[in-house]
Amino acid sequence: MKVLVLNCGSSSLKYQLIDMENESVLCKGLVERIGIEGSVLKHEKEGLAEKYVVEQPMKDHKDAIKLVLDAVVDEKVGAVKDMKEIDAVGHRVVHGGEKFACSAVITPEVEEALKECIDLAPLHNPANLMGIDACRAILPDVPMVGVFDTAFHQTMPKSSFLYGLPYELYTKYGVRRYGFHGTSHNYVSKKAAEMLGKDIKDLKIVTCHLGNGASIAAVDGGKCVDTSMGFTPLEGLIMGTRCGDIDPAILPFLMRKEGLDADGLDKLMNKESGVYGMTGISSDFRDIESAANEGNELAQATLDAYVKKVQKYIGAYAAEMNGLDAVVFTAGVGENGIGIRAEIASNMEFLGMKLDAEANNVRGKETVISTEDSKVKMLLIPTNEELMIARDTLALVK
């Protein structure tokens, strides 16, 4: 069985076509900077001398998915001759609210439920639905499965997921911490235990999914006990265009001062803030780092603020779990940000974290980046949400 996996992020789209007979990747690729100047698709497959690259404007995820499907069946660079060779499609879906605690076959009822969750994930659920629509148009008879980012975090205790609000707001509207990037946190925590040769039940791990969207999770004994994102993917770290944690009193203040309504405020926090809003440069961390290296003080201050926020969560979760065995870096910034990883690891020796500068000088490769005598191991692990999604898809379709 061949499963096409689509993983739509807020400004990116990762995809893989996987032969589930042996879990081999027939082709894969990445679309970056969707909706941002410099949109590009990079497609690769085994036996292809070099990556197939398409640089053209992509205003939204529908444009990106069309290019992906064209590449998958391309006569020269594709992995299948016809779309009929694809047996199922697995979609990463960000928010399932409390309706979905596990993966589900996509039906009209499931889609309707996802639409109801758009308010909870305004940057992602629309992109996920676009992927579903685009695939249905081309693969009308192929079953599709939604794998939810929120599922891994369902093990959080009430003390972690409840807010300091009237309890009836949780029972009436489901206002609680849900957590996101669950498929990634699940994968890299298990992979970390495997790399360290330990039983995950004996480990306390902090997983750092650092990308345009970013979250951190506390994984104790293989189960998530807390995570930085909350009711929506807005809470937590400073991100590409999302503000992360702020004083809630800022919101009514800005509504009065700027004349904003709820939609205007939502747009400000989700699409106009983060490192993009702080610098006015870009939502891409590579652009911010470049500006900082050229002497832009505001860009440097923004990176410093980002690093401090990550450090705060690592320290907080070490305290919450009453110990820490490993810290994992993953996703776009976590896997490729050599300098950012080094900055995050600095001033953390009190926790037992010691970075090996030479080992850290790598991008996108499974490796331990801490010194041998580091009490807390630090690992770089490229996430593989796609494989996790494909496995769930296979199980449900069968």
TIFITOR-366107 format. One record per residue (C-alpha): residue number from 1; residue in three letters; y, x, z. Coordinates in steps of 0.1 Angstrom, whole numbers. Each point is the difference from the previous one (the first is absolute). Example, Ala and Ser with C-alpha at 12.3 -4.5 7.8 and 13.67 -1.06 7.14 Angstrom:
1:Ala:-45:123:78
2:Ser:34:14:-7
# end
This chain:
1:Met:0:0:0
2:Lys:35:13:-9
3:Val:29:-10:23
4:Leu:36:4:-10
5:Val:21:5:31
6:Leu:37:-7:1
7:Asn:21:13:29
8:Cys:36:-12:-3
9:Gly:25:16:23
10:Ser:37:-8:2
11:Ser:10:24:-27
12:Ser:-34:14:-12
13:Leu:-34:-11:-14
14:Lys:-32:19:5
15:Tyr:-31:-10:-19
16:Gln:-35:11:-5
17:Leu:-29:-12:-21
18:Ile:-31:7:21
19:Asp:-37:-2:-10
20:Met:-16:-14:32
21:Glu:-34:12:-10
22:Asn:9:35:13
23:Glu:37:-7:11
24:Ser:12:23:-28
25:Val:36:-3:-12
26:Leu:0:-6:-37
27:Cys:37:2:-3
28:Lys:30:-2:23
29:Gly:37:2:0
30:Leu:33:-4:17
31:Val:32:-18:-10
32:Glu:30:12:19
33:Arg:36:-10:4
34:Ile:-5:-37:-11
35:Gly:34:-16:-1
36:Ile:16:35:4
37:Glu:14:22:-27
38:Gly:-26:24:-13
39:Ser:-30:-23:0
40:Val:-32:17:-10
41:Leu:-38:-6:-4
42:Lys:-24:29:5
43:His:-36:-8:-11
44:Glu:-30:22:2
45:Lys:-38:-1:-5
46:Glu:-28:25:1
47:Gly:-2:21:-32
48:Leu:37:-6:-9
49:Ala:17:34:-4
50:Glu:32:-11:15
51:Lys:16:-31:15
52:Tyr:11:-28:-23
53:Val:37:-6:8
54:Val:21:-29:-9
55:Glu:37:1:9
56:Gln:18:-32:-6
57:Pro:21:-25:20
58:Met:-21:-24:22
59:Lys:21:-27:15
60:Asp:-28:-14:21
61:His:-37:1:7
62:Lys:-9:-23:-29
63:Asp:13:27:-24
64:Ala:-19:27:20
65:Ile:-33:-19:-1
66:Lys:2:-6:-37
67:Leu:3:37:-5
68:Val:-29:6:23
69:Leu:-23:-24:-18
70:Asp:10:14:-34
71:Ala:-9:35:13
72:Val:-34:-11:14
73:Val:-12:-12:-35
74:Asp:19:25:-21
75:Glu:-22:14:-27
76:Lys:8:36:8
77:Val:7:1:37
78:Gly:-16:-32:13
79:Ala:-33:-3:20
80:Val:-14:-32:-16
81:Lys:1:-13:-35
82:Asp:6:-36:9
83:Met:12:-19:30
84:Lys:-33:-18:1
85:Glu:-15:31:16
86:Ile:20:-6:31
87:Asp:-21:-22:24
88:Ala:25:-6:28
89:Val:36:8:11
90:Gly:9:9:35
91:His:36:-5:11
92:Arg:17:16:30
93:Val:18:-29:16
94:Val:25:9:27
95:His:4:-31:22
96:Gly:-25:-27:8
97:Gly:16:-12:31
98:Glu:-26:-14:24
99:Lys:-17:-18:-29
100:Phe:-20:31:-11
101:Ala:-17:23:25
102:Cys:-22:14:-28
103:Ser:-2:3:-37
104:Ala:-3:-31:-22
105:Val:-9:-11:-35
106:Ile:33:-10:-17
107:Thr:1:-38:-6
108:Pro:30:-23:-6
109:Glu:-1:-8:37
110:Val:1:37:9
111:Glu:29:6:-24
112:Glu:19:-29:15
113:Ala:-5:15:35
114:Leu:13:33:-13
115:Lys:31:-17:-13
116:Glu:5:-15:34
117:Cys:0:36:14
118:Ile:27:13:-24
119:Asp:26:-5:27
120:Leu:-20:24:21
121:Ala:-3:27:-26
122:Pro:29:-5:-26
123:Leu:-4:34:-16
124:His:-38:-1:-4
125:Asn:-16:-34:-2
126:Pro:20:-9:-32
127:Ala:-13:33:-15
128:Asn:-35:-8:10
129:Leu:3:-35:-15
130:Met:14:15:-32
131:Gly:-31:22:-2
132:Ile:-23:-30:4
133:Asp:19:-20:-27
134:Ala:0:29:-24
135:Cys:-37:6:4
136:Arg:-9:-36:-4
137:Ala:19:-2:-33
138:Ile:-21:28:-14
139:Leu:-32:-4:20
140:Pro:-2:-38:5
141:Asp:-37:-1:8
142:Val:-2:31:22
143:Pro:-3:-6:38
144:Met:28:14:21
145:Val:0:9:37
146:Gly:30:5:24
147:Val:-4:27:26
148:Phe:26:-4:27
149:Asp:21:27:16
150:Thr:1:-20:33
151:Ala:-38:-1:6
152:Phe:-5:34:16
153:His:27:-8:26
154:Gln:-17:-32:12
155:Thr:-16:20:28
156:Met:34:5:18
157:Pro:1:-16:34
158:Lys:26:-27:8
159:Ser:19:26:20
160:Ser:6:18:-33
161:Phe:6:-28:-24
162:Leu:21:-24:21
163:Tyr:38:2:-1
164:Gly:24:-6:29
165:Leu:7:-35:-13
166:Pro:-10:-34:13
167:Tyr:-38:-3:-5
168:Glu:4:-33:-18
169:Leu:16:18:-29
170:Tyr:-34:18:-5
171:Thr:-20:-31:3
172:Lys:23:-21:-23
173:Tyr:9:26:-26
174:Gly:-23:30:5
175:Val:28:23:10
176:Arg:-18:31:10
177:Arg:-7:36:-10
178:Tyr:-24:1:-30
179:Gly:1:36:-11
180:Phe:-4:12:-36
181:His:-16:28:-21
182:Gly:-31:-9:19
183:Thr:-24:10:-28
184:Ser:16:34:0
185:His:0:5:37
186:Asn:-37:-11:1
187:Tyr:-10:24:-27
188:Val:18:32:12
189:Ser:-10:-5:37
190:Lys:-37:-2:-11
191:Lys:5:30:-23
192:Ala:17:20:28
193:Ala:-30:-6:23
194:Glu:-23:11:-29
195:Met:20:32:-6
196:Leu:1:9:37
197:Gly:-38:-6:3
198:Lys:6:-25:28
199:Asp:-10:-36:7
200:Ile:31:-21:-5
201:Lys:-9:-20:31
202:Asp:9:32:20
203:Leu:34:6:-16
204:Lys:36:-10:6
205:Ile:18:3:-34
206:Val:35:-6:-11
207:Thr:1:-7:-38
208:Cys:33:4:-18
209:His:2:-18:-33
210:Leu:33:14:-13
211:Gly:12:-13:-33
212:Asn:29:-20:-14
213:Gly:-14:-26:24
214:Ala:-13:17:32
215:Ser:-19:-8:32
216:Ile:-18:17:28
217:Ala:-31:-13:18
218:Ala:-17:8:33
219:Val:-37:0:-6
220:Asp:-21:3:32
221:Gly:-38:2:-5
222:Gly:3:-12:-36
223:Lys:20:-31:8
224:Cys:37:-5:-5
225:Val:18:-6:34
226:Asp:36:1:-12
227:Thr:20:6:-32
228:Ser:37:4:-9
229:Met:4:-27:-26
230:Gly:2:-35:15
231:Phe:5:-36:-11
232:Thr:10:13:-34
233:Pro:-1:35:-15
234:Leu:36:5:10
235:Glu:-5:11:35
236:Gly:-7:36:11
237:Leu:10:32:-18
238:Ile:30:5:-23
239:Met:-14:-5:-35
240:Gly:11:2:-36
241:Thr:22:-32:0
242:Arg:-11:-15:34
243:Cys:20:6:32
244:Gly:-29:0:24
245:Asp:8:-4:37
246:Ile:35:-10:8
247:Asp:18:-18:28
248:Pro:-6:-38:-7
249:Ala:36:-7:11
250:Ile:12:19:-31
251:Leu:-12:-29:-22
252:Pro:23:-29:13
253:Phe:28:26:3
254:Leu:-3:8:-38
255:Met:-4:-37:-9
256:Arg:33:-7:16
257:Lys:18:31:-12
258:Glu:-14:1:-36
259:Gly:-3:-38:-5
260:Leu:-38:4:-6
261:Asp:-24:-29:0
262:Ala:-37:5:8
263:Asp:-9:9:-36
264:Gly:28:26:-2
265:Leu:-10:15:33
266:Asp:-37:2:-12
267:Lys:11:17:-32
268:Leu:21:25:20
269:Met:-28:10:23
270:Asn:-28:1:-25
271:Lys:16:12:-32
272:Glu:33:17:8
273:Ser:-8:20:31
274:Gly:-24:28:10
275:Val:7:35:-15
276:Tyr:15:-17:-30
277:Gly:26:-18:20
278:Met:6:29:23
279:Thr:7:25:-28
280:Gly:10:-22:-30
281:Ile:-21:24:-20
282:Ser:-35:-14:-5
283:Ser:-30:-16:17
284:Asp:-22:29:-12
285:Phe:-4:27:27
286:Arg:-2:27:-26
287:Asp:36:-8:-11
288:Ile:12:0:36
289:Glu:-17:34:7
290:Ser:15:14:-32
291:Ala:35:-11:11
292:Ala:-5:14:34
293:Asn:-10:34:-15
294:Glu:32:-1:-20
295:Gly:20:-3:32
296:Asn:5:-37:3
297:Glu:5:-5:37
298:Leu:-6:-37:0
299:Ala:-33:4:-18
300:Gln:-11:26:26
301:Ala:10:-22:29
302:Thr:-20:-28:-16
303:Leu:-31:21:-2
304:Asp:5:12:36
305:Ala:2:-37:11
306:Tyr:-32:-8:-19
307:Val:-19:29:16
308:Lys:12:-9:35
309:Lys:-12:-36:-5
310:Val:-35:13:-10
311:Gln:-1:23:30
312:Lys:9:-28:24
313:Tyr:-29:-22:-12
314:Ile:-25:29:2
315:Gly:11:7:36
316:Ala:0:-37:9
317:Tyr:-35:-6:-13
318:Ala:-13:31:17
319:Ala:13:-15:33
320:Glu:-14:-34:-8
321:Met:-35:13:-7
322:Asn:2:24:29
323:Gly:-9:29:-22
324:Leu:1:13:-36
325:Asp:-27:18:-20
326:Ala:14:0:-35
327:Val:30:-9:-22
328:Val:-5:-9:-36
329:Phe:26:2:-28
330:Thr:-5:-21:-31
331:Ala:17:-20:-28
332:Gly:27:14:-24
333:Val:22:17:25
334:Gly:-27:9:24
335:Glu:-22:15:-26
336:Asn:27:19:-19
337:Gly:29:6:24
338:Ile:-8:36:11
339:Gly:34:4:16
340:Ile:0:-35:16
341:Arg:-34:6:15
342:Ala:12:33:14
343:Glu:31:-16:15
344:Ile:-21:-28:16
345:Ala:-24:25:15
346:Ser:29:20:15
347:Asn:8:-5:37
348:Met:-33:-17:5
349:Glu:-19:29:16
350:Phe:3:-17:34
351:Leu:-26:-25:-14
352:Gly:-22:28:-11
353:Met:10:-1:-37
354:Lys:3:34:-17
355:Leu:6:2:-38
356:Asp:-16:26:-22
357:Ala:29:7:-24
358:Glu:-23:15:-26
359:Ala:-25:-28:1
360:Asn:28:-25:-2
361:Asn:13:15:-32
362:Val:-21:-25:-21
363:Arg:4:-34:-16
364:Gly:-25:-28:-4
365:Lys:-31:18:12
366:Glu:-23:-7:29
367:Thr:6:27:25
368:Val:6:8:37
369:Ile:36:12:3
370:Ser:0:9:37
371:Thr:-9:34:15
372:Glu:-35:7:13
373:Asp:13:-1:36
374:Ser:20:-32:-4
375:Lys:-13:-25:26
376:Val:11:-29:-23
377:Lys:-13:4:-35
378:Met:23:-8:-29
379:Leu:-15:-10:-33
380:Leu:13:-7:-35
381:Ile:-22:-27:-15
382:Pro:8:-17:-33
383:Thr:-5:-37:6
384:Asn:-26:-18:-21
385:Glu:9:-37:5
386:Glu:-14:-6:-34
387:Leu:-36:9:9
388:Met:2:-22:32
389:Ile:13:-29:-21
390:Ala:-27:5:-27
391:Arg:-27:0:27
392:Asp:13:-33:14
393:Thr:3:-15:-35
394:Leu:-36:10:-8
395:Ala:-13:-16:32
396:Leu:18:-33:-6
397:Val:-7:-3:-37
398:Lys:-37:7:6
# end
